[in-house]
Structure formats: structure tokens, C-alpha cells
């Protein structure tokens, strides 16, 4: 039975506090769920569904200005209220929902690092508060300080054919402050598509993520992408 994690949103900071089973028929308009998913644009109709990370499919009951800046395969953090079950022959968990709020999440692929992009990628420190893998997605919750400029986050690897015979693929989590001043604490969620790590004839790829931390406290994380 699949679950979605509640998240209490305080400005731009997130803290987990409980979980709830969505698979029941007695829904209350006072209840709300929060979770991550990918937008699916229904061709020709201009409507959207959201495929949640745990497989549930959300059908917004009404159109909204919340959708105006979205496109197919956008990653979102959504707060929603379940209105009822949607009947379907595949017995998937599908729900009619009211969208209470919607936030786009940075979602990008892994870059090959080259001398041409080295400067723009940057190597400023960052704090990794949390990390998790879901499906083909590697997710990070990040903390840093800034002021008024846009910061850039990328996950990079050396170019060339992936070879894990001598160890896991080395990935670098890079942060570019864009010359910003450290005025206030900030938080960000970013998701990276791991499909670039697939190796023909294999079913998984080991990897190691490294990042420059504050005060010499660097980050390391060893994981495995299963496909």
C-alpha cells in the first residue's frame, strides 16, 4: 500500500512530520497531502495530470492559473486534497483532487564537465541536508546562504563512456553562487535524472557523489542506480 509523506512548508524550508495512507474512500476536505511528482500534459486537451513518485496519479478537478507555466515532464511539489477515487480498469491508484498549491522543482540531467563550462559550473560550498533516490531520480535538499542573485546547481561527470570496472562513477555536485552575498539562509530542492548512467547489458550502476562543503566538511554519498 503506497504512502505519501506530509511536509510542513515554512517559507522555503521543509520539515517532514508524518505520513498518511491515501488508499481509502472516506476523504475529508480538511485533509491535505504533499508530495513530489511529474506533470503529464494530456495532448490536445490542455489539461494535466500529476504522476506521483509512488505511482499515484492525480487528476485536478478544475483548471487553474497554477498550470499556466507548466509543461510536460516538469517536476513539482504539490499540496492537494483528495476529492474521490477515479475508476480505472488497471486498478492503479488514481484520484480526483483539488490542488491547493504547486511549486516547480529544478529537474535536470547530468552534465559532462569540459574546460569550456568549468568556470560557469562553479565550485562554491553547499550543505546537503538530505538525499534520496526515487525511480530514476536523485534528489537533494540543499542549504546555503544568499541574497538577491540566482544560484546555479549542477551534477557533473567526466565525459566519455561510463566504465565501473575500477569503481563507481564519480559525480560532482557543483554550486555557483553567481557572486551573491551571504545574507540569509536559503533552502532548495533539486532533482537529477540518472538515465545518463545506464550501461548497456547492466541492471544497475554504482556511483559516488562528492561536493564541496563549508569549512572543509565535504560531502560524499555512495549509491546505486537500479534500472
Residue pairs with C-beta under 8 A, 6 or more apart in sequence:
1 21
1 23
2 22
2 23
2 54
2 55
2 56
2 93
3 19
3 20
3 21
3 22
3 54
4 19
4 20
4 22
4 33
4 34
4 35
4 52
4 54
4 56
5 16
5 18
5 19
5 34
5 35
6 16
6 17
6 18
6 19
6 20
6 33
6 34
7 14
7 15
7 16
7 17
7 34
7 35
7 77
8 14
8 15
8 16
8 17
9 34
9 79
9 101
12 186
12 187
12 188
13 187
14 141
14 187
14 189
20 31
20 33
22 33
22 56
22 82
22 93
22 95
23 93
25 84
25 85
27 81
27 82
27 83
27 84
29 81
29 98
31 81
31 82
32 79
32 80
32 81
32 100
33 79
33 80
33 81
33 82
34 77
34 78
34 79
34 80
35 52
35 53
35 54
35 56
35 77
35 78
36 52
36 53
36 75
36 76
36 77
36 78
36 105
36 134
36 139
36 191
37 50
37 51
37 52
37 53
37 58
37 75
37 76
37 78
38 50
38 51
38 73
38 74
38 75
38 76
39 48
39 49
39 50
39 70
39 71
39 72
39 73
39 74
39 75
39 76
40 48
40 49
40 50
40 51
40 72
40 73
41 47
41 48
41 70
41 71
41 72
42 48
42 49
46 63
47 60
47 63
48 60
48 67
48 70
49 57
49 58
49 59
49 60
50 57
50 58
50 60
50 76
50 78
51 57
51 58
52 58
53 134
53 135
53 137
55 92
55 93
56 92
56 93
56 94
56 95
57 86
57 92
57 93
57 94
57 95
58 78
58 80
58 94
58 95
58 97
58 99
59 86
59 94
59 95
59 96
59 97
60 67
60 96
60 97
60 98
60 99
61 83
61 96
61 97
61 98
62 98
64 99
66 99
66 101
66 102
67 102
69 104
70 76
70 102
70 104
73 107
74 104
74 107
75 104
75 105
75 106
75 107
75 137
75 191
76 102
76 103
76 104
76 105
77 102
77 103
77 105
77 189
78 99
78 101
78 102
78 103
79 99
79 100
79 101
79 102
80 97
80 98
80 99
80 100
81 97
81 98
81 100
82 95
82 96
82 97
83 95
83 96
83 97
83 98
84 95
84 96
85 94
85 95
85 96
86 94
86 95
86 96
88 94
105 189
105 190
105 191
106 153
106 188
106 189
106 190
106 191
107 137
107 190
107 191
107 192
107 193
108 154
108 155
108 190
108 191
108 192
108 193
109 192
109 193
109 195
109 196
110 155
110 156
110 157
110 171
110 192
110 193
110 194
110 196
110 197
111 117
111 121
111 154
111 155
111 156
111 157
112 156
112 157
112 158
112 159
113 121
113 156
113 157
113 158
113 159
113 172
114 159
120 152
120 176
121 152
121 154
121 156
121 174
121 176
122 152
122 174
122 175
122 176
122 177
122 178
123 174
123 175
123 176
123 212
124 175
124 176
124 177
124 212
125 144
125 175
125 212
125 213
125 214
126 142
126 143
126 144
126 153
126 173
126 175
126 211
126 212
126 213
126 214
126 219
127 142
127 143
127 144
127 213
127 214
127 219
128 140
128 141
128 142
128 173
128 211
128 213
128 219
128 221
129 141
129 142
129 143
129 187
130 140
130 141
131 138
131 139
131 140
131 141
131 209
131 221
132 138
132 139
133 139
133 194
133 223
133 225
136 193
136 194
136 195
136 225
136 227
137 191
137 192
137 193
137 194
138 155
138 191
138 192
138 194
138 209
138 223
138 225
139 189
139 190
139 191
139 192
140 173
140 189
140 190
140 191
140 192
141 187
141 188
141 189
142 153
142 175
142 187
142 188
142 189
142 190
143 185
143 186
143 187
144 151
144 175
144 177
144 185
144 186
144 188
145 182
145 183
145 184
145 185
145 186
146 177
146 180
146 181
146 182
146 183
146 184
146 186
147 180
147 181
147 182
147 183
147 184
148 180
148 181
149 177
149 178
149 179
149 180
150 178
151 175
151 176
151 177
151 178
151 180
151 186
151 188
152 174
152 175
152 176
152 178
153 173
153 174
153 175
153 176
153 188
153 190
154 173
154 174
154 176
155 171
155 172
155 173
155 174
155 192
155 209
156 171
156 172
156 174
157 169
157 170
157 171
157 172
157 196
158 170
162 169
162 197
162 199
162 205
164 199
164 205
164 206
167 206
167 208
168 205
168 206
168 207
168 208
168 222
169 197
169 205
169 206
169 207
169 208
170 207
170 208
170 210
171 207
171 208
171 209
171 210
172 209
172 210
172 211
173 209
173 210
173 211
173 219
174 211
175 211
175 212
194 205
194 207
194 225
195 227
197 205
197 207
197 225
198 205
198 225
198 227
199 205
203 226
203 227
204 224
204 225
204 226
204 227
205 224
205 225
205 227
206 222
206 223
206 224
206 225
207 222
207 223
207 224
207 225
208 220
208 221
208 222
208 223
209 219
209 220
209 221
209 222
209 223
210 218
210 219
210 220
211 218
211 219
212 218
212 219
213 219
